[in-house]
Amino acid sequence: MSALRILLYRSDGETAQWQTAFRAALPDAQVSTWIDGDAACDYAVIWAPPAELLARLQQVKAIFLMGAGVDAMLKFGDALPPAPIIRLGDAGMGMQMAQYVTHAVLRTFRRFDEYDRQTRLGVWKPLPAHDKQDFTVGVLGLGQLGQAVIDALRPFGFPLRGWSRTAKTIDGVDCFEDLDAFLRGTRVLVCLLPLTPETDTLLDHARLSLLAPGGVVINVARGAHIDDAALLALIRSGHLAGATLDVFRDEPLPPDHAFWGEPRVTITPHVSALTLVPEAVGQIAAKMQALARGETVADIVDRTRGY
């Protein structure tokens, strides 16, 4: 088997750690980076590529993404190379996502967000406990990450429900295909959907209004799933109690965005599930070797479905 030629590209230029990890995982491979020159390779490992690079990858055997999201690639449509596009599987992201969401759910359930606000005002006031049985957590999207979140929440005894576009059966979870039915009665909504044309602004004013009074939104998927103005309006009206947001339509979140001025919105800078380079490279390297042997691999993107 001839040496694999691997081309790396990240829009932020941070490829050094990836180069080191690939050279350790595949010592015989030729690992290079692309700026604006030669793109000849067997496999490209990329994130947020420019159109010029994609145009030079028409002969590549496969394209690997440095993350689980695929919207930054699929936006190129017919201009994409014909090679399979393979997204990153879990690679340590499921645990991180589960930690983030569990923290956000418990922070709301135990009212620590409200105690934080009281602290800043110098107020000592015990608050009544929430009834766990009225604290239904709904997970929007039941892929690998969604199921990792559900597994992490199970021990706490919350009523759990999930929604996916195809029928699923998960022990101890009420699974829905009807989105409106899923939203009605959900107290904490966790968004883990892929971004596709069908899910862009899926959570508009009408749908967010279906959440139970005092509901909370946790978005760790993509900012474009939510109508920002609608979310703010429902928080300020009192229908929703708040939101924890890790993703936004524009990142970094612009300094004049209204979310910054709303104390019931918790903002984190897209850190809910960071790519762990050693784990990611180990997964990608194994798939490259499998493809070179003529085997099939998991996590190939279905371009018609958008994930």
Residue pairs with C-beta under 8 A, 6 or more apart in sequence:
1 292
3 28
3 29
3 30
4 26
4 28
4 29
4 30
4 42
4 43
4 288
4 292
5 29
5 30
5 32
5 40
5 41
5 42
5 43
6 22
6 26
6 29
6 30
6 31
6 32
6 41
6 42
6 43
6 44
6 45
6 288
7 32
7 33
7 34
7 39
7 40
7 41
7 43
7 44
7 45
7 46
7 60
8 15
8 18
8 19
8 22
8 31
8 32
8 33
8 34
8 44
8 45
8 46
9 15
9 33
9 34
9 44
9 45
9 46
9 47
9 49
9 53
10 18
10 46
10 47
10 48
10 66
11 47
11 48
11 49
11 50
15 33
17 277
18 45
18 66
18 277
18 281
19 31
19 33
21 277
21 278
21 281
21 282
22 29
22 31
22 45
22 281
22 285
23 29
23 31
25 281
25 282
25 285
26 285
26 288
26 289
32 41
34 53
36 52
39 53
39 56
39 57
41 57
41 60
42 60
42 61
42 288
42 292
43 60
43 61
43 62
43 63
43 64
43 288
43 291
44 53
44 57
44 60
44 62
44 63
44 64
45 63
45 64
45 65
45 66
45 284
46 53
46 63
46 64
46 65
46 66
47 65
47 66
47 67
47 72
48 72
49 73
51 76
51 79
54 76
54 79
54 80
54 81
55 79
57 63
57 81
57 83
58 81
58 82
60 81
60 83
61 83
61 291
62 83
62 84
62 85
62 86
62 288
62 291
63 73
63 81
63 83
63 84
63 85
63 86
64 86
64 88
64 284
64 287
64 288
65 73
65 85
65 86
65 87
65 88
66 88
66 275
66 280
67 87
67 88
67 275
68 87
68 88
68 89
68 93
68 144
68 145
68 273
69 87
69 194
69 195
69 222
70 85
70 87
70 194
70 301
70 306
70 307
71 194
71 195
71 196
71 222
71 306
73 80
73 85
73 301
74 80
74 196
74 301
74 303
74 306
80 303
84 300
84 301
85 300
85 301
85 303
86 284
86 287
86 297
86 299
86 300
86 301
87 299
87 301
87 307
88 275
88 280
88 283
88 284
88 299
89 144
89 283
89 298
89 299
90 144
90 145
90 148
91 275
91 276
91 279
91 280
91 282
91 283
92 276
92 279
92 280
93 145
93 273
93 274
93 275
93 276
94 144
94 145
94 148
94 273
95 148
96 272
96 273
96 274
97 145
97 148
97 149
97 192
97 220
97 272
97 273
98 148
98 149
98 151
98 152
99 152
100 220
100 246
100 268
100 271
100 272
100 273
101 149
101 152
101 153
101 190
101 218
101 220
101 272
102 149
102 152
102 153
102 156
104 218
104 244
104 266
105 137
105 153
105 156
105 158
105 188
105 190
105 218
106 112
106 156
107 113
107 244
108 188
108 216
108 241
108 242
108 244
109 130
109 132
109 135
109 156
109 158
109 188
111 127
111 129
111 130
113 242
113 264
113 266
114 127
115 127
117 263
118 124
118 125
132 156
132 157
132 158
133 159
134 187
134 212
135 158
135 159
135 187
135 188
136 158
136 159
136 160
136 161
136 185
136 186
136 187
136 188
136 212
137 153
137 158
137 159
137 160
137 161
137 186
137 187
137 188
137 190
138 160
138 161
138 162
138 163
138 182
138 183
138 186
138 188
138 189
138 190
139 146
139 149
139 150
139 160
139 161
139 162
139 163
139 190
139 192
140 146
140 162
140 163
140 182
140 189
140 190
140 191
140 192
140 193
140 221
141 163
141 164
141 191
141 192
141 193
141 194
141 221
142 150
142 162
142 163
142 164
142 168
142 170
142 175
143 164
143 192
143 194
143 307
145 192
145 273
146 162
146 164
146 190
146 192
147 170
149 190
149 192
150 160
150 162
150 170
150 173
153 160
154 160
154 172
158 188
159 174
160 172
160 173
160 174
161 173
161 174
161 175
161 176
161 182
161 186
162 168
162 170
162 173
162 174
162 175
162 176
162 182
163 175
163 176
163 177
163 179
163 182
164 175
164 177
165 177
166 177
167 175
167 177
168 175
169 175
176 182
179 202
179 207
180 207
180 210
183 189
183 207
183 210
183 211
184 210
184 212
185 212
186 210
186 211
186 212
186 215
187 211
187 212
187 214
187 215
187 216
188 215
188 216
188 218
189 203
189 211
189 215
189 216
189 217
189 218
190 218
190 220
191 203
191 217
191 218
191 219
191 220
191 221
191 225
191 226
192 220
192 221
193 199
193 202
193 221
193 222
193 225
194 221
194 222
194 306
194 307
195 221
195 222
195 224
195 225
195 306
196 305
196 306
196 307
197 306
198 306
199 225
200 224
200 225
201 224
201 225
201 226
201 227
202 225
203 217
203 225
203 226
203 227
203 230
203 231
204 227
204 230
205 227
205 230
205 233
205 234
208 217
208 226
208 227
208 230
208 231
208 234
208 240
209 234
209 239
211 217
211 239
211 240
213 239
214 240
214 241
215 239
215 240
215 241
216 240
216 241
216 242
216 243
216 244
217 226
217 231
217 240
217 242
217 243
217 244
217 245
218 243
218 244
218 245
219 225
219 226
219 243
219 244
219 245
219 246
219 247
220 246
220 247
220 272
220 273
221 247
222 247
223 245
223 247
223 248
223 249
223 250
223 251
224 249
226 245
228 249
228 257
228 258
228 259
231 240
231 243
232 258
232 259
232 262
232 265
234 240
235 241
235 242
235 243
235 262
235 264
235 265
236 262
241 264
242 264
242 265
242 266
243 264
243 265
243 266
244 265
244 266
244 268
245 259
245 265
245 266
245 267
245 268
246 268
246 269
246 270
246 271
246 272
247 270
247 272
248 257
248 259
248 270
250 257
251 269
251 270
252 269
253 259
253 260
253 267
253 269
259 265
259 267
260 267
287 297
287 298
287 299
290 296
290 297
291 297
301 307
